[in-house]
Amino acid sequence: MTRSAEAVAARRKSPDFFIVGNPKSGTTALYETLRRHPQIFMPDLKEPWFFASDVRPRFQPPRAGSTPTTLERYLDLFDAAGAGQRLGEASSSYLASETAAASIGELRPDARIVAILREPASFLRSLHLQLLHDHVETEKDLRTALSLEGARREGRRVPRRSHLPQLLRYSEHVRYTAHLRRYHAVFPREQVLVLIYDDFSRDNDAAVRRVLRFLDVDDVPIDATRANVTSTRMRSQQLDELMNSVTVGRGPVSRAVKAGVKALVPSEQLRTRALELTRRHVVYGKPAPVDDELMLELRRRFKGEVVELSEYLERDLVTLWGYDQVD
């Protein structure tokens, strides 16, 4: 951190805890729950991504709020915090990021870190569905998407509208032990809390109480938001492109489509409602059935990682996640 950055940090409020990921593992539920606690302040913007300098978007999606690019702007997020509150933020990119742990440590060496880990195969399936939904991914077949990792790492076969192509390196998300080692290299183990998604999903309340103890705040009653990792399946890429043109497009084709829709449905409220219903019931649908053969292949592929993680955390995740049944 430069001297000017140190000077800024010295006179501004800065977060003292971070939910670092993994995505699709209950991080949003934990964020929404913790920000209801009277002794905790978390900004409205989830996913500031400020410390993940290696996962910067290549352009800003039209419908997304802008993320801070300077320390001053980042710290602006915490100006509304009350006296004595713990300050935190949640960015699911921080776990897999190769820069976030060290950068957080530069700003707040006393920070507390919360990570949530999920069984690799189910995690990757859920992540793929989410990336399709967010227009980061366009390949609807998970097996094919996984096979494209090498090309995408070299900048090839990257979807045109993908603002975060780094997320398409699927296997890198589940190098859990390597991710945790980066944080343990910067922070003492007592400052890093690792939760397992199964525990969080099975008993939200107990998991939240554990986090409150870790953050050293009162164990007061707060409604825990249930972890929800079920994503929808995109039925039609073409129809989704059309919907995007109607809502946020700016080119001549988009303007023509918008004019046509406006002529058919003059009321803005009715147009908005119609677009929402179309997205929900026509563009998206229920996820496709689980490909059991692919899930088995993934479990075989990542069994070594699960064994290593079990030893690293001194917890039998091999049995918990059913990898003892994988040859």
C-alpha positions in Angstrom: 0.0 0.0 0.0 1.4 3.4 -1.0 1.9 6.2 1.6 -1.1 8.1 0.2 -3.2 5.0 0.5 -2.0 4.5 4.1 -2.9 8.2 4.8 -6.4 7.6 3.4 -6.9 4.4 5.4 -5.7 6.1 8.6 -8.4 8.7 8.6 -11.3 6.7 7.2 -13.5 3.8 8.5 -12.5 0.5 6.9 -14.0 -3.0 7.1 -12.6 -5.3 9.8 -14.2 -8.5 8.5 -14.7 -10.0 5.1 -16.9 -12.8 3.7 -14.6 -14.0 0.9 -16.6 -16.7 -0.8 -17.0 -19.2 -2.3 -19.9 -18.1 -4.6 -23.1 -20.3 -4.7 -22.3 -21.5 -1.2 -24.4 -19.3 1.1 -22.4 -16.1 1.0 -25.3 -14.0 0.0 -27.5 -15.5 2.7 -24.9 -14.8 5.3 -24.4 -11.3 4.1 -28.1 -10.6 4.2 -28.4 -12.1 7.7 -25.4 -10.3 9.3 -26.4 -6.8 8.0 -29.5 -7.1 10.1 -27.4 -7.3 13.3 -27.4 -4.0 15.2 -23.7 -4.2 15.9 -22.7 -4.9 12.3 -22.6 -2.6 9.3 -22.4 -4.0 5.8 -22.9 -1.7 2.8 -25.8 -2.1 0.3 -23.3 -3.0 -2.4 -22.5 -6.7 -2.1 -19.5 -7.8 -4.2 -17.4 -4.6 -4.2 -14.5 -6.9 -5.5 -12.1 -4.1 -4.7 -9.2 -6.3 -3.5 -9.5 -8.9 -6.3 -7.3 -6.9 -8.8 -6.8 -10.0 -10.8 -10.6 -10.4 -11.4 -11.4 -6.9 -12.8 -14.4 -6.7 -15.2 -13.4 -5.9 -18.8 -16.5 -3.7 -19.0 -19.3 -2.6 -16.7 -22.6 -4.4 -17.3 -25.4 -1.9 -18.1 -27.7 -3.2 -15.3 -25.0 -3.5 -12.6 -24.0 -0.9 -10.1 -20.4 0.4 -10.5 -17.8 -1.1 -8.3 -15.2 1.1 -6.6 -11.8 1.5 -8.4 -10.0 3.7 -5.8 -9.5 3.3 -2.1 -11.3 6.6 -1.4 -14.4 5.3 -3.3 -14.2 1.9 -1.6 -14.1 3.4 1.8 -17.1 5.6 0.9 -19.1 2.4 1.2 -18.6 2.5 5.0 -19.2 6.1 5.8 -22.7 5.4 7.1 -21.6 3.0 9.7 -22.4 3.9 13.3 -20.0 4.3 16.2 -18.9 1.0 17.6 -20.3 -1.1 14.8 -18.2 -3.9 13.2 -17.7 -3.1 9.5 -17.8 -5.9 6.9 -18.2 -6.6 3.2 -18.8 -9.7 1.1 -17.1 -10.4 -2.2 -17.3 -14.0 -3.4 -14.3 -13.4 -5.8 -11.9 -12.9 -2.9 -11.4 -16.6 -2.1 -10.1 -17.7 -5.6 -8.4 -14.4 -6.2 -4.6 -14.6 -6.0 -4.3 -10.9 -4.9 -7.1 -10.4 -2.4 -5.7 -12.0 0.7 -2.4 -10.0 0.6 -4.2 -6.7 -0.3 -6.8 -7.1 2.5 -3.9 -7.8 4.9 -2.1 -4.6 3.8 -5.2 -2.5 4.7 -6.3 -4.5 7.8 -3.9 -7.0 9.2 -6.3 -7.5 12.1 -9.2 -8.4 9.7 -11.3 -11.5 10.3 -12.0 -13.7 7.3 -15.1 -15.9 6.7 -15.0 -18.5 3.9 -17.7 -21.0 3.0 -16.8 -24.2 1.0 -19.1 -26.5 -0.9 -18.7 -29.9 -2.4 -16.9 -29.4 -5.7 -19.2 -31.1 -8.2 -22.5 -29.6 -7.0 -20.8 -26.3 -6.6 -19.5 -26.2 -10.2 -23.0 -27.2 -11.5 -24.6 -24.4 -9.6 -21.9 -21.9 -10.6 -22.3 -22.8 -14.2 -26.1 -22.1 -14.0 -25.5 -18.8 -12.3 -22.9 -17.7 -14.9 -25.4 -18.5 -17.7 -28.0 -16.4 -15.9 -25.5 -13.5 -15.5 -24.4 -13.6 -19.1 -20.8 -14.5 -18.2 -21.3 -17.9 -19.8 -23.0 -18.8 -23.0 -22.2 -22.5 -23.3 -25.3 -24.3 -21.8 -23.6 -27.7 -21.5 -21.5 -27.9 -18.4 -19.2 -30.6 -19.8 -18.4 -28.5 -22.9 -17.9 -25.4 -20.7 -15.4 -27.2 -18.6 -13.5 -28.4 -21.7 -13.1 -24.8 -22.8 -11.1 -23.7 -19.8 -7.8 -23.9 -21.5 -8.8 -21.9 -24.5 -10.5 -19.3 -22.3 -7.4 -19.0 -20.1 -5.6 -17.9 -23.3 -8.3 -15.4 -24.2 -10.0 -17.6 -26.8 -13.7 -18.8 -27.0 -14.7 -16.1 -24.5 -18.4 -15.0 -24.9 -18.8 -11.5 -26.3 -20.9 -10.3 -23.4 -18.9 -11.9 -20.7 -17.7 -9.0 -18.4 -15.8 -11.4 -16.1 -14.2 -14.1 -18.2 -11.9 -15.0 -15.3 -14.8 -16.7 -13.7 -15.0 -19.2 -16.6 -11.9 -21.0 -15.2 -14.1 -23.4 -13.4 -11.6 -25.8 -11.9 -9.7 -22.9 -10.3 -12.6 -22.1 -8.0 -12.3 -25.5 -6.2 -8.6 -25.4 -5.4 -9.8 -24.9 -1.8 -6.6 -25.8 0.0 -4.5 -23.4 -2.1 -7.0 -20.6 -1.5 -7.0 -21.1 2.2 -3.2 -21.2 2.3 -3.1 -17.8 0.8 -5.2 -16.4 3.7 -3.3 -18.4 6.3 0.0 -17.0 5.0 -1.3 -13.5 5.8 -3.6 -13.9 8.8 -3.3 -16.1 11.9 -5.6 -19.1 11.9 -7.7 -17.6 14.7 -8.6 -14.8 12.3 -9.9 -17.2 9.6 -13.2 -19.0 10.0 -13.9 -21.8 7.5 -17.5 -22.9 7.2 -18.8 -25.9 5.3 -21.8 -25.3 3.2 -23.6 -28.5 4.4 -23.5 -27.2 8.0 -24.7 -23.8 6.9 -27.5 -25.2 4.8 -28.6 -27.8 7.5 -28.7 -25.3 10.4 -28.5 -21.7 9.4 -29.1 -20.5 13.0 -26.2 -22.4 14.5 -23.9 -21.4 11.7 -24.8 -17.7 12.1 -24.3 -17.9 15.9 -20.9 -19.3 15.2 -20.1 -16.4 13.0 -21.3 -13.9 15.6 -19.0 -15.4 18.2 -16.2 -15.2 15.7 -16.9 -11.5 15.1 -17.2 -10.9 18.9 -20.7 -9.4 18.7 -23.7 -10.2 20.8 -25.7 -13.3 20.0 -29.0 -11.4 19.6 -32.0 -12.9 17.7 -31.9 -12.2 14.0 -33.8 -13.8 11.3 -31.4 -16.0 9.4 -31.8 -15.9 5.6 -31.8 -19.4 4.2 -29.0 -20.4 1.9 -30.4 -20.7 -1.6 -28.2 -22.0 -4.3 -30.9 -23.2 -6.8 -30.4 -21.4 -10.1 -32.6 -21.3 -13.2 -31.8 -22.7 -16.6 -31.7 -20.4 -19.6 -34.1 -21.8 -22.2 -33.2 -19.4 -25.1 -30.1 -17.4 -25.6 -31.6 -15.6 -28.5 -34.7 -14.6 -26.6 -32.5 -13.4 -23.7 -30.6 -11.2 -26.1 -33.8 -9.7 -27.3 -35.0 -9.1 -23.7 -31.6 -7.4 -23.0 -32.1 -5.1 -26.0 -35.5 -4.1 -24.7 -34.3 -3.3 -21.2 -30.8 -1.9 -21.5 -29.7 -1.9 -25.2 -28.6 1.4 -26.7 -28.0 0.7 -30.4 -30.4 1.4 -33.3 -31.9 -2.1 -33.2 -32.5 -1.8 -29.5 -34.2 1.6 -29.9 -36.4 0.1 -32.6 -37.4 -2.8 -30.4 -38.1 -0.5 -27.5 -40.3 1.7 -29.7 -42.3 -1.3 -30.9 -42.9 -2.6 -27.4 -43.8 0.9 -26.2 -46.4 1.3 -29.0 -47.9 -2.1 -28.1 -47.8 -1.5 -24.3 -47.9 2.3 -23.5 -47.9 1.9 -19.7 -44.3 1.7 -18.3 -45.6 -0.2 -15.3 -47.3 -2.9 -17.5 -44.2 -3.1 -19.7 -42.0 -3.7 -16.7 -44.3 -6.4 -15.4 -44.6 -8.1 -18.7 -40.9 -8.2 -19.2 -40.4 -9.7 -15.7 -43.0 -12.4 -16.4 -41.4 -13.2 -19.7 -38.0 -13.6 -18.2 -39.3 -15.8 -15.4 -41.5 -18.1 -17.4 -40.2 -18.0 -21.0 -36.5 -17.1 -21.0 -35.7 -19.1 -17.9 -37.0 -22.4 -16.6 -36.2 -25.1 -14.1 -32.6 -26.5 -14.2 -32.0 -29.5 -16.4 -31.7 -32.8 -14.5 -28.4 -33.6 -12.9 -26.0 -35.4 -15.3 -25.0 -38.2 -12.9 -22.2 -39.4 -15.1 -20.7 -36.0 -15.3 -21.0 -35.5 -11.6 -19.2 -38.8 -11.0 -16.4 -37.7 -13.4 -16.0 -34.4 -11.5 -15.9 -36.1 -8.1 -13.2 -38.4 -9.4 -11.3 -35.4 -10.8 -11.4 -33.5 -7.6 -11.2 -36.3 -5.0 -7.5 -35.5 -4.4 -8.5 -31.9 -3.6 -11.1 -33.1 -1.1 -8.6 -35.5 0.5 -6.1 -32.7 0.8 -8.7 -30.3 2.2 -9.8 -32.8 4.8 -6.3 -33.2 6.0 -5.7 -29.4 6.0 -8.8 -28.6 8.0 -8.6 -31.8 10.1 -12.2 -32.7 9.2 -13.4 -35.7 7.3 -15.0 -34.1 4.3 -14.2 -37.2 2.2 -17.0 -39.0 4.1 -19.3 -36.0 4.5 -19.3 -35.3 0.7 -19.4 -39.0 -0.2 -16.0 -39.2 -1.8 -15.3 -42.4 0.1 -17.6 -44.0 -2.4 -15.6 -42.7 -5.4 -12.8 -44.9 -6.7 
